[in-house]
Amino acid sequence: MKFAARRQLVIASFAALGASAAAAQSPAAASPAEPAAARPVIDLSQNDVFFISRWFQGAGSKTWSALCGFAVHGNYLSSDVPRPLWELNIQELMAGDAPVVVISAGTYEVLSQDPKAARQARAPITALSFTVDGSPEPVTARIVGQPGSDNAIKAVVETASGQRLLTGFYDGVPITVSLGYQDGGSEVLRVTNIKDRGHVSGLGGYLQHCTALLHALPPGAPSAYRITSPVDLMSRDPFGNP
C-alpha cells in the first residue's frame, strides 16, 4: 500500500476513538525550563486505567474485534475544585490490512462542583511519550493533524512499540507518561494497571484474545461499534456487543 493511502487510512481510523478519561494528586507548579526528569511525578490510581474493546459480527456470524486497548481517566474520582483531568486512549485497530496503534489525548480543568458545568480545556499537548518499566526505549507518539475544539490531540505510535506499551498495561507494569504542552508547561504521570490474575498458562488473556481477532470494520459499520465518550467507555461490558 502506498504511503499516502496508508496515512489516510490511519487518520480515518481515528473515527474509532473518542475522548476518555478516574483519582490522582494535583500537579505541582514547575518552571517550563525545569527538566522533565526533575518534575514531581503525579501518581494515578489503578482505578484510573482499564481495558476497552469493541466487537462486531462478521460474515457467517463470526465475531471480530474492531479495536483493543486501554483508557486512562486521570483524576476523575476526585472531588477537588479546581482539579485537573487527564484523558488518554491507547488503541490498536486496523488500518486497511494492517494493525496500527493510535492515541487520543486531552487535559482539562474542573472549576465547579456542578457535574453538568463545562470543564475548561487546558493547553494542547505538543509532546507525548510513555516509558514502560524495564524497557529502555520510550514509546513516542507522533501527533497528527490539529487539536480539536477541546484541544484534544490525535497521535500515531510505531506499531511494534505501541504493542509493547499495550502489553505493559496488560501485564501491570508501571508506566510513566510524559506530557509537554503548547504553553511551555509539562507534566509526568505514573500509572499501573491491575494485572490480569485470571490469566491461565497456555491460554491467551483478554488482550491477546482481542488482538488475535482484530479485523477492519465493514463499510458503513454503525457508530455503535466506535468509542464516543468516557461515559460510553465506562458503561459497557468490554466483551459485550454494543
Secondary structure as the mmCIF struct_conf table of DSSP 4:
data_model
#
loop_
_struct_conf.conf_type_id
_struct_conf.id
_struct_conf.beg_label_comp_id
_struct_conf.beg_label_asym_id
_struct_conf.beg_label_seq_id
_struct_conf.end_label_comp_id
_struct_conf.end_label_asym_id
_struct_conf.end_label_seq_id
HELX_RH_AL_P HELX_RH_AL_P1 PHE A 3 ALA A 12
HELX_RH_3T_P HELX_RH_3T_P1 SER A 13 ALA A 16
STRN STRN1 ALA A 24 ALA A 24
HELX_LH_PP_P HELX_LH_PP_P1 GLN A 25 ALA A 29
TURN_TY1_P TURN_TY1_P1 PRO A 32 ALA A 33
BEND BEND1 GLU A 34 GLU A 34
HELX_RH_3T_P HELX_RH_3T_P2 ALA A 36 ALA A 38
BEND BEND2 ARG A 39 ARG A 39
HELX_LH_PP_P HELX_LH_PP_P2 PRO A 40 PRO A 40
STRN STRN2 VAL A 41 ASP A 43
STRN STRN3 LEU A 44 LEU A 44
HELX_LH_PP_P HELX_LH_PP_P3 SER A 45 SER A 45
HELX_RH_3T_P HELX_RH_3T_P3 GLN A 46 ASP A 48
STRN STRN4 VAL A 49 GLN A 57
HELX_RH_3T_P HELX_RH_3T_P4 ALA A 59 SER A 61
STRN STRN5 THR A 63 GLY A 74
TURN_TY1_P TURN_TY1_P2 ASN A 75 LEU A 77
BEND BEND3 VAL A 81 PRO A 82
STRN STRN6 ARG A 83 ALA A 95
TURN_TY1_P TURN_TY1_P3 GLY A 96 ASP A 97
STRN STRN7 ALA A 98 VAL A 110
BEND BEND4 GLN A 113 GLN A 113
TURN_TY1_P TURN_TY1_P4 PRO A 115 LYS A 116
BEND BEND5 ALA A 117 ALA A 117
HELX_LH_PP_P HELX_LH_PP_P4 ALA A 118 ARG A 119
STRN STRN8 GLN A 120 ALA A 121
HELX_LH_PP_P HELX_LH_PP_P5 ALA A 123 PRO A 124
STRN STRN9 ILE A 125 VAL A 132
TURN_TY1_P TURN_TY1_P5 ASP A 133 GLY A 134
BEND BEND6 PRO A 136 GLU A 137
STRN STRN10 VAL A 139 VAL A 144
BEND BEND7 GLY A 145 GLY A 145
TURN_TY1_P TURN_TY1_P6 SER A 149 ASP A 150
BEND BEND8 ASN A 151 ASN A 151
STRN STRN11 ILE A 153 VAL A 157
HELX_RH_AL_P HELX_RH_AL_P2 THR A 159 TYR A 170
TURN_TY1_P TURN_TY1_P7 ASP A 171 GLY A 172
STRN STRN12 ILE A 175 TYR A 181
TURN_TY1_P TURN_TY1_P8 GLN A 182 ASP A 183
BEND BEND9 GLY A 184 GLY A 184
STRN STRN13 SER A 186 VAL A 191
HELX_LH_PP_P HELX_LH_PP_P6 ASN A 193 LYS A 195
TURN_TY1_P TURN_TY1_P9 ARG A 197 GLY A 198
TURN_TY1_P TURN_TY1_P10 SER A 201 GLY A 202
BEND BEND10 LEU A 203 LEU A 203
HELX_RH_AL_P HELX_RH_AL_P3 TYR A 206 ALA A 212
TURN_TY1_P TURN_TY1_P11 LEU A 213 LEU A 213
STRN STRN14 LEU A 214 LEU A 214
HELX_LH_PP_P HELX_LH_PP_P7 ALA A 216 PRO A 218
TURN_TY1_P TURN_TY1_P12 PRO A 219 GLY A 220
HELX_RH_3T_P HELX_RH_3T_P5 SER A 223 TYR A 225
BEND BEND11 ARG A 226 ARG A 226
HELX_RH_AL_P HELX_RH_AL_P4 PRO A 230 SER A 235
BEND BEND12 ARG A 236 ARG A 236
TURN_TY1_P TURN_TY1_P13 PRO A 238 PHE A 239
BEND BEND13 GLY A 240 GLY A 240
#
